[in-house]
């Protein structure tokens, strides 16, 4: 008899669990944007040379690129890091008298990326590179050395806004918030100020404004509510 009673209890418990009421919920989303001043800059510096033969174009590019790199290194010292982004050596064709493309020499391109932790010398570096032979500045990107803190702040502000929005909706409907069931967060999108430049004749000074870096975050919360 005892074993039959135990079996009955085991059968009834799952049924009772299935009959628990489904909680009433409200979903709300909060968004936030946090700005910070950049403390790092990346400059893509290029040297483009043209010559009659591939060997001449490559040799001219090597000489010109070496002069640019030595000049940049002398200015930035240990505050900067250089790495090669790309190198190419290609034939150049032109069309003459509707006769189809004709070989008109070769073009060599060498692009290096300079990373600076002292953004105050950005203009000086650009001027020095141009004076030494750089004829292309492909881009200037301002960054943060550590973006974790600003991302965390953006997410925290977005979470608070989402919770407040949910609570406001609940009050307006005559409900009270029982608990937070879940939270879904966007990792945070970063808007970085960037510049693109084409080098011509060197000027006395190149003005560079770093601006600010913005991180946007979004958080959606699900709140359990009750009358």
N, C-alpha and C positions, 0 to 999 in steps of 0.2 A: 504493500500500500504506500509505503514511504517512497519507493522508487517511482511509482506512478505520479505522485504529487510533485516530485522534483521535475519530472518530464513536462508536466503541465506548466510549471513556472517558466521553464526554458522556452517553451513555445509562445508564451504570452508576452514576455519582455520585448522581443524584437517588434512585435506588432504595436506595442505601446510607443516604442521609439519612433516608429514610422508615423505616428499620429501627432507628433509635435508640430505646433503651428509654424508656418513659414514666416520669418520676420518681415516686417514692413521696412523698406529702405528708401533712402534718398541719395542720389548721386550729385556731387557738385565738383566743379573744377575751378582751380585758382591758378593764375599766371603771374609771374614776376620777372622783372628785368633788373639786373645789378650791373653797375658800371665800375670799371677800375682803370687806372692809368697803366699802360704797358711798360714793362721794364726790360724788354728784349726786342731786337729787330733782326730780320733776315733780309739781306739784299742780294738779288741775283745779278751778277755782273758778267757782261759778255764782251767778247772781242770777235769781231767779224772782219775777215780779210778776203780780198779777191786778187787773183793773179792769173797769168797766162797758163801756167802749168800747175798740176796738183802739188808738186814738190815746192814750188815757189809760194803757193798759198799757205801750205802747212808751215814752211819755214818762217814766213812773215808773221803768221799767227802765233807761233811759238815765241818769237822774239817780243812781240807786242804783249802777249799774255804774261810772260815772265816779268816784264817791266811793271805791269799793272799789279800783279800779286806782290812783288817786292815793295812797291809803294804803299799798298794797303797794309801789309804786315808791319811796316815801319810806323804807321800811325796807330793801329789798334793794339799792337803788342800782344800781351796775354789776355786782353779783354775781348778778343775775337777768335773765331774758328772758321777755317776755310775747308770746303769740300767741293769736288768736281760734280756738277750736275749732268753735263753732257758735252760731247765733242762730235763734230761731224765734218766730213770733207766730201763735197759733192760737185759734180760738173754743173756748169751754168750754160743754158741754151737760150738763144734768141732767134726770133723769126725775122728774116730779111727778104723783102721783095716777094712775099707770099711763096717763098721757096721751101717752107717748112723749117723746123728747128735746126739751128746750126750751133755747134759747140763754140762757146765764147769765153772759155776759161774755167776756173775752178773757185769755189768758195769754201773757206774753212771757218768754223765757228767753235768757240770754246766758252762754256758758261760755268762759272763757279758761284757757289753760294757762301756768302759771308754772314756769320751769326755774331751779333754784337750784344754784349750785356750792358754796354754804356751807350744808350740811344742818343745822348747829347752830341756825339761826334758823327752822327749819320751824315749830315751835310758835308762835313770835311772829307769823309771817306769817299763820297760820291764825286766831289770835286777832284780829289787826288786821283781816283780811278780814271776819270775823263782826261785829266792832264797827262796821265801816263799811257793812254792809248785805248781805253775802253770806249767803245762806241755803241754799247747797248746796256741799258739797265732794264731788265725784263720786269722786275717787280720789287716792291718794298713792302714787307709784311711785318706789322707790329704784333708782338706776342706777350704772354706772361710766362715767367720762369716756372711758376707753380699756380695752376688754375683751380686746384682743388678747393681752396677756401672760398673763392667767389662762386663756384658751382654749388657748394654746400649752402651758402647764404641765399642764393637764388631759389634753391629747392625748399629751404626752410620758409622763406617768405611765401612761396606758392602754396605750400602745405597749410600755412596759417590762413591764407585767404580762402582756400578750398573749404576748410573746416568752418570758418565764419560764414561762408555762403550757405553751407548746408544747414547750419544752426539757424540762420535767418529764414530759410525756407521752411524749416520745421516750425518755428514760432508763428510764421504767417499762416500755417495750416492748423494751428492749434495742437501741435505735437511736441514731444520732448525727445531729445537725443538720448538713447540708451547706451550706445557704444559705437566705436569706429570699427567696421567689419573689414575694410581693406583700403589700401592706398596704392595708386598706380602713378609712377613718377616718370617724367621725361628726364633723361640724364642732363639736359641743358644744352642749348644751342649757342655757340659762340659766334658773335659778329666781330670780325677783325678788320680794322682799317687797313686798306691796301692801296698802293699807288703803282702806276705803271709809267715808266719814263723812257723816252728815246733820246739818246745823247747826241748833242750837236757840238757846237763850240763851247768850250769850258767857260763858265761864268765865274765871277769873283766869289760868289757864295751861293749855294743851293739851299733855299729855305725848306725845312721839313717839319711838318706838324704831326705829332704822334697821335693826337686825338685820344679817344678812350675805347676800351674793349668792353662790349656788352655781352652778358650771358643771360639768355632767356630760358626759363624753366616753367614746366606745367605739371601740376599734381591733381589727380582726380581721386576723391575719397567716396566711399560708400558708407553711409551712416545708418545704423538701425534706429528706428523711431517707434514710439508708442503713444497712444492717446494720453 
